[in-house]
Amino acid sequence: MNKKVVPSQETQQEAMKIAKATQKPGQTKEQTKLIAQGIEKGVAQYKKQQKEKARQADKAKKKAQKAKRTVNDNTEIAEDLEQVTAPSSTSNLLPWGLLVISWIGFIVYVTQA
């Protein structure tokens, strides 16, 4: 599971610059190299932490979007149910009104003949 992460050439060069910039008088090349390796490790660990933070933020964002979608879906379903269960009174009167008018017309037609 532990993979040996090889830092990029750019990171290695940057770490060596920093190690040389902070080099003390009398410090050997080996010591400077070890310091540069420590800096590389620190940079790699920092990048790893930032990736993890970004991953967690992305997960939280997706979770929030999913919750928002669920709420929107539930709201739409509730609105649809309201429309189905509570039809407007004008739509209920129209068929009955037409039925009454047709029967009146039929009665008038039959009595006229």
PyMOL commands that place a pseudoatom at each C-alpha (Angstrom):
pseudoatom trace, name=CA, resn=MET, resi=1, chain=A, elem=C, hetatm=0, pos=[0.000, 0.000, 0.000]
pseudoatom trace, name=CA, resn=ASN, resi=2, chain=A, elem=C, hetatm=0, pos=[2.898, 2.372, 0.714]
pseudoatom trace, name=CA, resn=LYS, resi=3, chain=A, elem=C, hetatm=0, pos=[4.046, 3.553, -2.677]
pseudoatom trace, name=CA, resn=LYS, resi=4, chain=A, elem=C, hetatm=0, pos=[7.341, 5.318, -3.016]
pseudoatom trace, name=CA, resn=VAL, resi=5, chain=A, elem=C, hetatm=0, pos=[6.373, 8.619, -4.578]
pseudoatom trace, name=CA, resn=VAL, resi=6, chain=A, elem=C, hetatm=0, pos=[9.112, 10.069, -6.734]
pseudoatom trace, name=CA, resn=PRO, resi=7, chain=A, elem=C, hetatm=0, pos=[8.919, 13.863, -6.660]
pseudoatom trace, name=CA, resn=SER, resi=8, chain=A, elem=C, hetatm=0, pos=[8.994, 15.679, -9.973]
pseudoatom trace, name=CA, resn=GLN, resi=9, chain=A, elem=C, hetatm=0, pos=[12.266, 17.053, -11.313]
pseudoatom trace, name=CA, resn=GLU, resi=10, chain=A, elem=C, hetatm=0, pos=[10.970, 20.565, -10.719]
pseudoatom trace, name=CA, resn=THR, resi=11, chain=A, elem=C, hetatm=0, pos=[10.207, 19.787, -7.065]
pseudoatom trace, name=CA, resn=GLN, resi=12, chain=A, elem=C, hetatm=0, pos=[13.657, 18.256, -6.594]
pseudoatom trace, name=CA, resn=GLN, resi=13, chain=A, elem=C, hetatm=0, pos=[15.353, 21.321, -8.088]
pseudoatom trace, name=CA, resn=GLU, resi=14, chain=A, elem=C, hetatm=0, pos=[13.256, 23.680, -5.977]
pseudoatom trace, name=CA, resn=ALA, resi=15, chain=A, elem=C, hetatm=0, pos=[14.024, 21.676, -2.823]
pseudoatom trace, name=CA, resn=MET, resi=16, chain=A, elem=C, hetatm=0, pos=[17.738, 21.762, -3.594]
pseudoatom trace, name=CA, resn=LYS, resi=17, chain=A, elem=C, hetatm=0, pos=[17.588, 25.565, -4.119]
pseudoatom trace, name=CA, resn=ILE, resi=18, chain=A, elem=C, hetatm=0, pos=[15.906, 25.991, -0.729]
pseudoatom trace, name=CA, resn=ALA, resi=19, chain=A, elem=C, hetatm=0, pos=[18.371, 23.628, 0.970]
pseudoatom trace, name=CA, resn=LYS, resi=20, chain=A, elem=C, hetatm=0, pos=[21.342, 25.503, -0.507]
pseudoatom trace, name=CA, resn=ALA, resi=21, chain=A, elem=C, hetatm=0, pos=[19.813, 28.855, 0.449]
pseudoatom trace, name=CA, resn=THR, resi=22, chain=A, elem=C, hetatm=0, pos=[19.541, 27.755, 4.088]
pseudoatom trace, name=CA, resn=GLN, resi=23, chain=A, elem=C, hetatm=0, pos=[22.910, 25.978, 4.112]
pseudoatom trace, name=CA, resn=LYS, resi=24, chain=A, elem=C, hetatm=0, pos=[25.073, 26.681, 7.186]
pseudoatom trace, name=CA, resn=PRO, resi=25, chain=A, elem=C, hetatm=0, pos=[28.823, 27.197, 7.001]
pseudoatom trace, name=CA, resn=GLY, resi=26, chain=A, elem=C, hetatm=0, pos=[30.644, 23.880, 7.342]
pseudoatom trace, name=CA, resn=GLN, resi=27, chain=A, elem=C, hetatm=0, pos=[27.650, 21.853, 6.192]
pseudoatom trace, name=CA, resn=THR, resi=28, chain=A, elem=C, hetatm=0, pos=[28.570, 18.955, 3.900]
pseudoatom trace, name=CA, resn=LYS, resi=29, chain=A, elem=C, hetatm=0, pos=[26.983, 18.170, 0.543]
pseudoatom trace, name=CA, resn=GLU, resi=30, chain=A, elem=C, hetatm=0, pos=[25.468, 15.015, 2.043]
pseudoatom trace, name=CA, resn=GLN, resi=31, chain=A, elem=C, hetatm=0, pos=[23.776, 17.035, 4.785]
pseudoatom trace, name=CA, resn=THR, resi=32, chain=A, elem=C, hetatm=0, pos=[22.459, 19.500, 2.217]
pseudoatom trace, name=CA, resn=LYS, resi=33, chain=A, elem=C, hetatm=0, pos=[21.178, 16.605, 0.125]
pseudoatom trace, name=CA, resn=LEU, resi=34, chain=A, elem=C, hetatm=0, pos=[19.390, 15.129, 3.164]
pseudoatom trace, name=CA, resn=ILE, resi=35, chain=A, elem=C, hetatm=0, pos=[17.802, 18.497, 3.889]
pseudoatom trace, name=CA, resn=ALA, resi=36, chain=A, elem=C, hetatm=0, pos=[16.640, 18.717, 0.264]
pseudoatom trace, name=CA, resn=GLN, resi=37, chain=A, elem=C, hetatm=0, pos=[15.118, 15.232, 0.557]
pseudoatom trace, name=CA, resn=GLY, resi=38, chain=A, elem=C, hetatm=0, pos=[13.300, 16.318, 3.709]
pseudoatom trace, name=CA, resn=ILE, resi=39, chain=A, elem=C, hetatm=0, pos=[11.926, 19.335, 1.897]
pseudoatom trace, name=CA, resn=GLU, resi=40, chain=A, elem=C, hetatm=0, pos=[10.795, 17.085, -0.974]
pseudoatom trace, name=CA, resn=LYS, resi=41, chain=A, elem=C, hetatm=0, pos=[9.007, 14.837, 1.509]
pseudoatom trace, name=CA, resn=GLY, resi=42, chain=A, elem=C, hetatm=0, pos=[7.314, 17.831, 3.067]
pseudoatom trace, name=CA, resn=VAL, resi=43, chain=A, elem=C, hetatm=0, pos=[6.165, 19.106, -0.307]
pseudoatom trace, name=CA, resn=ALA, resi=44, chain=A, elem=C, hetatm=0, pos=[4.868, 15.646, -1.257]
pseudoatom trace, name=CA, resn=GLN, resi=45, chain=A, elem=C, hetatm=0, pos=[2.984, 15.373, 2.044]
pseudoatom trace, name=CA, resn=TYR, resi=46, chain=A, elem=C, hetatm=0, pos=[1.529, 18.855, 1.581]
pseudoatom trace, name=CA, resn=LYS, resi=47, chain=A, elem=C, hetatm=0, pos=[0.337, 17.978, -1.930]
pseudoatom trace, name=CA, resn=LYS, resi=48, chain=A, elem=C, hetatm=0, pos=[-1.182, 14.748, -0.631]
pseudoatom trace, name=CA, resn=GLN, resi=49, chain=A, elem=C, hetatm=0, pos=[-3.066, 16.643, 2.085]
pseudoatom trace, name=CA, resn=GLN, resi=50, chain=A, elem=C, hetatm=0, pos=[-4.325, 19.196, -0.435]
pseudoatom trace, name=CA, resn=LYS, resi=51, chain=A, elem=C, hetatm=0, pos=[-5.562, 16.422, -2.734]
pseudoatom trace, name=CA, resn=GLU, resi=52, chain=A, elem=C, hetatm=0, pos=[-7.388, 14.808, 0.195]
pseudoatom trace, name=CA, resn=LYS, resi=53, chain=A, elem=C, hetatm=0, pos=[-8.965, 18.135, 1.162]
pseudoatom trace, name=CA, resn=ALA, resi=54, chain=A, elem=C, hetatm=0, pos=[-10.056, 18.685, -2.440]
pseudoatom trace, name=CA, resn=ARG, resi=55, chain=A, elem=C, hetatm=0, pos=[-11.497, 15.167, -2.562]
pseudoatom trace, name=CA, resn=GLN, resi=56, chain=A, elem=C, hetatm=0, pos=[-13.429, 15.727, 0.670]
pseudoatom trace, name=CA, resn=ALA, resi=57, chain=A, elem=C, hetatm=0, pos=[-14.723, 19.092, -0.556]
pseudoatom trace, name=CA, resn=ASP, resi=58, chain=A, elem=C, hetatm=0, pos=[-15.818, 17.478, -3.831]
pseudoatom trace, name=CA, resn=LYS, resi=59, chain=A, elem=C, hetatm=0, pos=[-17.625, 14.702, -1.945]
pseudoatom trace, name=CA, resn=ALA, resi=60, chain=A, elem=C, hetatm=0, pos=[-19.394, 17.260, 0.249]
pseudoatom trace, name=CA, resn=LYS, resi=61, chain=A, elem=C, hetatm=0, pos=[-20.362, 19.301, -2.808]
pseudoatom trace, name=CA, resn=LYS, resi=62, chain=A, elem=C, hetatm=0, pos=[-21.775, 16.240, -4.581]
pseudoatom trace, name=CA, resn=LYS, resi=63, chain=A, elem=C, hetatm=0, pos=[-23.653, 15.232, -1.433]
pseudoatom trace, name=CA, resn=ALA, resi=64, chain=A, elem=C, hetatm=0, pos=[-25.172, 18.709, -1.158]
pseudoatom trace, name=CA, resn=GLN, resi=65, chain=A, elem=C, hetatm=0, pos=[-26.168, 18.669, -4.834]
pseudoatom trace, name=CA, resn=LYS, resi=66, chain=A, elem=C, hetatm=0, pos=[-27.755, 15.246, -4.401]
pseudoatom trace, name=CA, resn=ALA, resi=67, chain=A, elem=C, hetatm=0, pos=[-29.686, 16.439, -1.347]
pseudoatom trace, name=CA, resn=LYS, resi=68, chain=A, elem=C, hetatm=0, pos=[-30.821, 19.537, -3.235]
pseudoatom trace, name=CA, resn=ARG, resi=69, chain=A, elem=C, hetatm=0, pos=[-31.950, 17.400, -6.178]
pseudoatom trace, name=CA, resn=THR, resi=70, chain=A, elem=C, hetatm=0, pos=[-33.854, 15.115, -3.817]
pseudoatom trace, name=CA, resn=VAL, resi=71, chain=A, elem=C, hetatm=0, pos=[-35.620, 18.092, -2.226]
pseudoatom trace, name=CA, resn=ASN, resi=72, chain=A, elem=C, hetatm=0, pos=[-36.481, 19.487, -5.670]
pseudoatom trace, name=CA, resn=ASP, resi=73, chain=A, elem=C, hetatm=0, pos=[-37.783, 16.101, -6.810]
pseudoatom trace, name=CA, resn=ASN, resi=74, chain=A, elem=C, hetatm=0, pos=[-39.890, 15.760, -3.663]
pseudoatom trace, name=CA, resn=THR, resi=75, chain=A, elem=C, hetatm=0, pos=[-41.280, 19.267, -4.186]
pseudoatom trace, name=CA, resn=GLU, resi=76, chain=A, elem=C, hetatm=0, pos=[-42.199, 18.460, -7.792]
pseudoatom trace, name=CA, resn=ILE, resi=77, chain=A, elem=C, hetatm=0, pos=[-43.887, 15.219, -6.726]
pseudoatom trace, name=CA, resn=ALA, resi=78, chain=A, elem=C, hetatm=0, pos=[-45.855, 17.067, -4.047]
pseudoatom trace, name=CA, resn=GLU, resi=79, chain=A, elem=C, hetatm=0, pos=[-46.957, 19.675, -6.583]
pseudoatom trace, name=CA, resn=ASP, resi=80, chain=A, elem=C, hetatm=0, pos=[-48.033, 16.937, -9.005]
pseudoatom trace, name=CA, resn=LEU, resi=81, chain=A, elem=C, hetatm=0, pos=[-50.006, 15.217, -6.249]
pseudoatom trace, name=CA, resn=GLU, resi=82, chain=A, elem=C, hetatm=0, pos=[-51.738, 18.476, -5.387]
pseudoatom trace, name=CA, resn=GLN, resi=83, chain=A, elem=C, hetatm=0, pos=[-52.771, 18.906, -8.998]
pseudoatom trace, name=CA, resn=VAL, resi=84, chain=A, elem=C, hetatm=0, pos=[-54.050, 15.329, -9.235]
pseudoatom trace, name=CA, resn=THR, resi=85, chain=A, elem=C, hetatm=0, pos=[-55.873, 15.246, -5.899]
pseudoatom trace, name=CA, resn=ALA, resi=86, chain=A, elem=C, hetatm=0, pos=[-57.300, 18.759, -5.989]
pseudoatom trace, name=CA, resn=PRO, resi=87, chain=A, elem=C, hetatm=0, pos=[-58.591, 19.529, -9.493]
pseudoatom trace, name=CA, resn=SER, resi=88, chain=A, elem=C, hetatm=0, pos=[-59.979, 23.001, -9.895]
pseudoatom trace, name=CA, resn=SER, resi=89, chain=A, elem=C, hetatm=0, pos=[-63.702, 23.535, -9.395]
pseudoatom trace, name=CA, resn=THR, resi=90, chain=A, elem=C, hetatm=0, pos=[-64.184, 24.949, -12.899]
pseudoatom trace, name=CA, resn=SER, resi=91, chain=A, elem=C, hetatm=0, pos=[-62.958, 21.740, -14.476]
pseudoatom trace, name=CA, resn=ASN, resi=92, chain=A, elem=C, hetatm=0, pos=[-65.489, 19.770, -12.376]
pseudoatom trace, name=CA, resn=LEU, resi=93, chain=A, elem=C, hetatm=0, pos=[-68.395, 21.998, -13.418]
pseudoatom trace, name=CA, resn=LEU, resi=94, chain=A, elem=C, hetatm=0, pos=[-67.743, 21.873, -17.139]
pseudoatom trace, name=CA, resn=PRO, resi=95, chain=A, elem=C, hetatm=0, pos=[-68.715, 18.229, -17.809]
pseudoatom trace, name=CA, resn=TRP, resi=96, chain=A, elem=C, hetatm=0, pos=[-71.815, 18.496, -15.602]
pseudoatom trace, name=CA, resn=GLY, resi=97, chain=A, elem=C, hetatm=0, pos=[-72.849, 21.751, -17.233]
pseudoatom trace, name=CA, resn=LEU, resi=98, chain=A, elem=C, hetatm=0, pos=[-72.505, 20.247, -20.707]
pseudoatom trace, name=CA, resn=LEU, resi=99, chain=A, elem=C, hetatm=0, pos=[-74.507, 17.193, -19.618]
pseudoatom trace, name=CA, resn=VAL, resi=100, chain=A, elem=C, hetatm=0, pos=[-77.334, 19.335, -18.263]
pseudoatom trace, name=CA, resn=ILE, resi=101, chain=A, elem=C, hetatm=0, pos=[-77.393, 21.520, -21.392]
pseudoatom trace, name=CA, resn=SER, resi=102, chain=A, elem=C, hetatm=0, pos=[-77.475, 18.459, -23.669]
pseudoatom trace, name=CA, resn=TRP, resi=103, chain=A, elem=C, hetatm=0, pos=[-80.398, 16.928, -21.722]
pseudoatom trace, name=CA, resn=ILE, resi=104, chain=A, elem=C, hetatm=0, pos=[-82.295, 20.209, -21.852]
pseudoatom trace, name=CA, resn=GLY, resi=105, chain=A, elem=C, hetatm=0, pos=[-81.628, 20.387, -25.595]
pseudoatom trace, name=CA, resn=PHE, resi=106, chain=A, elem=C, hetatm=0, pos=[-82.799, 16.787, -26.019]
pseudoatom trace, name=CA, resn=ILE, resi=107, chain=A, elem=C, hetatm=0, pos=[-86.001, 17.424, -24.048]
pseudoatom trace, name=CA, resn=VAL, resi=108, chain=A, elem=C, hetatm=0, pos=[-86.737, 20.586, -26.042]
pseudoatom trace, name=CA, resn=TYR, resi=109, chain=A, elem=C, hetatm=0, pos=[-86.111, 18.716, -29.318]
pseudoatom trace, name=CA, resn=VAL, resi=110, chain=A, elem=C, hetatm=0, pos=[-88.385, 15.824, -28.356]
pseudoatom trace, name=CA, resn=THR, resi=111, chain=A, elem=C, hetatm=0, pos=[-91.207, 18.094, -27.162]
pseudoatom trace, name=CA, resn=GLN, resi=112, chain=A, elem=C, hetatm=0, pos=[-91.066, 20.292, -30.307]
pseudoatom trace, name=CA, resn=ALA, resi=113, chain=A, elem=C, hetatm=0, pos=[-91.693, 17.397, -32.642]
for i in range(1, 113): cmd.bond("trace and resi %d" % i, "trace and resi %d" % (i + 1))
show_as sticks, trace
zoom trace
